[in-house]
Amino acid sequence: MCKFRRKILEKQLHSCPTRIKKQLQKHPSQHNGTVKLVNYHDNAVLPQELDSDTHLSTDSSHILTSRVLLVQRATPETIIQFHDQLSNELPATKGTWNFNFKIYRNNPYSIPQDLDESVTTSPESKYLYTLTPSYLPDSTIALIDKKSVGVFPCAIKEEIGESDTDTYIPDEHLRDGATTGLNDPLDVFIGSKLQSLWNLRQTVKGDGGQIYELENSNLIIKTSNVSLHGNFRGLLIQMDISNKLVDENDPQGFKAVFDKICARYNVPQGNLNCKVLNTTMLDKYGDLCLQYAEILNF
């Protein structure tokens, strides 16, 4: 890490979130594109002060809608046959990928101050889900109670150079102190700083993944072998389609589009999840993390 960045981050460790908000208000023109944690319910957990520092592409042709399917009883023959089917379509192969999906539960003995004298354990359970796909380098998607979502990159623009990733901390945010300064992956931060609040319950891994680009880049199919505690749990299939192929004003109709894709490419039968956080405000990464949380709930 460069000395300049280290000095900035050390300074931020002694700063409170209020300072970050003041910096955002002071330089509003420099923070366009910052993705805030979206609060879909009045009782959502994440405070607005913990805004993530993410720059998103504004080119609508690259915005994709995703749905995830899990084939729990996939056999080696099923997997090989599906890969052969996709290969016969002469796709543009985009390499391999993997993911880590972690489920945390709130510490029952971490009790809000207003309840300290009346209860000995927390009266409700909350869950934190983190998704770290390798195609989003140095970034983690976090979802709490399937209500609040944020994308947390830990690399700044000057470090990633000309990479085509759309998740990073803009250089201006670091220089102006308008960033939480997460230099470690979010899971590391949770394990070292928030372990009194969140207990890790499960780690689901996806390995041996392949990425196929079809239909003039309007369809991307990702496959991955899912394992839990080293045991194979199924074949995960993630389908990403260009938003121009669906009616964004009718999210309920998305399933029919993906059903046609499954029939067209002989996708093995499984649990296709089409849930979204908010039907009136679709979230590219938040909806994806929600679907992982639904189908990987073993």
ZAMARGU-4260 file (C-alpha; in steps of 0.2 Angstrom, whole numbers, plus 5000, padded with zeros to 4 digits):
<rodrens>
0) 5000/5000/5000 | 5007/5017/4996 | 5011/5029/5010 | 4998/5041/5005 | 4984/5029/5006
5) 4990/5022/5022 | 4990/5039/5030 | 4973/5042/5024 | 4966/5026/5031 | 4974/5028/5048
10) 4966/5045/5049 | 4949/5038/5045 | 4951/5025/5058 | 4949/5039/5071 | 4934/5047/5061
15) 4916/5044/5064 | 4903/5040/5050 | 4896/5058/5053 | 4913/5065/5045 | 4910/5054/5030
20) 4893/5061/5028 | 4899/5079/5029 | 4912/5076/5016 | 4899/5069/5004 | 4888/5085/5007
25) 4904/5096/5005 | 4908/5088/4988 | 4892/5082/4980 | 4898/5083/4962 | 4912/5072/4966
30) 4902/5057/4972 | 4890/5054/4958 | 4889/5035/4955 | 4891/5031/4973 | 4879/5016/4977
35) 4871/5019/4994 | 4865/5005/5005 | 4847/5003/5000 | 4834/5002/5014 | 4819/4993/5008
40) 4810/4993/5025 | 4808/5005/5039 | 4816/4992/5051 | 4831/4988/5040 | 4847/4985/5049
45) 4861/4994/5040 | 4862/5013/5044 | 4864/5025/5030 | 4881/5031/5036 | 4889/5014/5030
50) 4887/5019/5012 | 4898/5008/5000 | 4909/5017/4988 | 4905/5009/4971 | 4906/5016/4954
55) 4893/5009/4942 | 4893/5009/4923 | 4880/5020/4916 | 4879/5011/4899 | 4862/5002/4900
60) 4868/4989/4887 | 4879/4981/4900 | 4866/4981/4914 | 4860/4963/4916 | 4845/4954/4925
65) 4850/4938/4934 | 4841/4923/4939 | 4849/4908/4949 | 4844/4890/4947 | 4850/4875/4958
70) 4850/4857/4952 | 4852/4848/4969 | 4852/4830/4962 | 4864/4834/4948 | 4874/4818/4942
75) 4890/4819/4933 | 4881/4814/4917 | 4869/4828/4919 | 4883/4841/4921 | 4893/4834/4907
80) 4877/4834/4895 | 4873/4852/4900 | 4890/4858/4896 | 4890/4849/4880 | 4874/4857/4875
85) 4881/4874/4878 | 4897/4870/4869 | 4886/4865/4854 | 4879/4882/4853 | 4896/4889/4849
90) 4897/4902/4864 | 4911/4914/4867 | 4919/4906/4883 | 4924/4919/4896 | 4935/4908/4907
95) 4932/4901/4924 | 4924/4908/4940 | 4920/4903/4958 | 4911/4910/4973 | 4910/4910/4992
100) 4893/4913/5000 | 4893/4915/5019 | 4878/4915/5031 | 4880/4924/5048 | 4867/4925/5062
105) 4866/4939/5075 | 4874/4935/5091 | 4859/4932/5103 | 4869/4939/5118 | 4872/4956/5109
110) 4857/4965/5115 | 4851/4983/5111 | 4854/4995/5125 | 4835/4999/5127 | 4832/4980/5130
115) 4847/4977/5142 | 4837/4976/5158 | 4822/4967/5152 | 4829/4952/5142 | 4845/4941/5143
120) 4845/4936/5124 | 4840/4945/5108 | 4821/4942/5105 | 4824/4940/5086 | 4836/4932/5074
125) 4844/4942/5060 | 4854/4935/5046 | 4868/4943/5036 | 4873/4935/5019 | 4889/4939/5010
130) 4892/4934/4991 | 4909/4935/4984 | 4910/4930/4966 | 4927/4930/4957 | 4920/4940/4942
135) 4918/4955/4954 | 4936/4956/4960 | 4940/4963/4977 | 4921/4966/4980 | 4908/4958/4991
140) 4889/4959/4991 | 4881/4960/5008 | 4862/4957/5012 | 4854/4959/5029 | 4838/4950/5033
145) 4834/4951/5014 | 4830/4969/5016 | 4846/4980/5016 | 4860/4978/5003 | 4877/4985/4999
150) 4891/4982/4988 | 4908/4984/4997 | 4924/4985/4986 | 4941/4985/4994 | 4951/4991/4979
155) 4953/5009/4973 | 4953/5014/4955 | 4971/5018/4954 | 4975/5000/4960 | 4964/4991/4947
160) 4970/5001/4932 | 4961/4997/4916 | 4951/4983/4923 | 4933/4982/4916 | 4925/4979/4933
165) 4911/4991/4938 | 4914/4990/4957 | 4928/5000/4965 | 4931/5015/4976 | 4934/5031/4966
170) 4951/5039/4969 | 4942/5055/4974 | 4933/5047/4988 | 4949/5041/4996 | 4957/5058/4994
175) 4942/5067/5001 | 4940/5055/5015 | 4923/5050/5009 | 4925/5032/5010 | 4924/5019/5025
180) 4942/5014/5020 | 4939/4995/5019 | 4956/4989/5014 | 4951/4971/5018 | 4937/4960/5011
185) 4921/4963/5020 | 4921/4945/5027 | 4938/4948/5035 | 4931/4964/5042 | 4916/4955/5050
190) 4927/4942/5057 | 4939/4954/5065 | 4929/4969/5070 | 4911/4963/5071 | 4912/4946/5078
195) 4903/4951/5094 | 4888/4955/5083 | 4888/4941/5070 | 4892/4923/5071 | 4897/4913/5055
200) 4885/4899/5053 | 4888/4892/5035 | 4900/4894/5021 | 4894/4888/5004 | 4907/4887/4990
205) 4906/4886/4971 | 4920/4879/4961 | 4924/4873/4944 | 4913/4886/4936 | 4912/4890/4918
210) 4906/4906/4909 | 4897/4905/4892 | 4892/4921/4882 | 4878/4918/4870 | 4866/4927/4858
215) 4877/4942/4854 | 4882/4945/4873 | 4863/4946/4877 | 4864/4930/4887 | 4878/4924/4899
220) 4876/4907/4908 | 4887/4903/4922 | 4889/4886/4930 | 4897/4881/4946 | 4898/4865/4957
225) 4891/4869/4974 | 4898/4861/4990 | 4895/4863/5009 | 4908/4856/5021 | 4917/4848/5006
230) 4901/4838/5001 | 4893/4841/4984 | 4876/4849/4985 | 4871/4852/4967 | 4875/4862/4951
235) 4871/4881/4951 | 4866/4889/4935 | 4866/4908/4935 | 4858/4916/4919 | 4861/4934/4915
240) 4851/4943/4902 | 4852/4960/4895 | 4838/4972/4902 | 4833/4976/4884 | 4826/4958/4882
245) 4814/4960/4897 | 4801/4973/4902 | 4808/4981/4918 | 4791/4988/4923 | 4785/4970/4924
250) 4797/4960/4935 | 4783/4947/4938 | 4785/4942/4919 | 4804/4939/4920 | 4801/4921/4925
255) 4792/4917/4908 | 4807/4924/4899 | 4819/4913/4909 | 4808/4898/4907 | 4810/4900/4888
260) 4829/4901/4890 | 4829/4885/4900 | 4819/4876/4887 | 4830/4883/4873 | 4846/4877/4881
265) 4839/4861/4889 | 4844/4868/4906 | 4842/4854/4919 | 4826/4855/4930 | 4829/4863/4947
270) 4824/4877/4959 | 4823/4893/4948 | 4823/4908/4960 | 4815/4924/4953 | 4813/4934/4969
275) 4818/4952/4969 | 4820/4964/4984 | 4808/4977/4977 | 4798/4975/4961 | 4797/4994/4959
280) 4816/4997/4960 | 4827/4982/4954 | 4844/4980/4960 | 4857/4971/4950 | 4868/4964/4964
285) 4855/4965/4978 | 4843/4954/4969 | 4857/4942/4964 | 4862/4940/4982 | 4844/4937/4988
290) 4842/4923/4975 | 4858/4915/4982 | 4851/4917/4999 | 4835/4908/4994 | 4842/4893/4985
295) 4858/4890/4995 | 4848/4889/5012 | 4853/4871/5016
</rodrens>
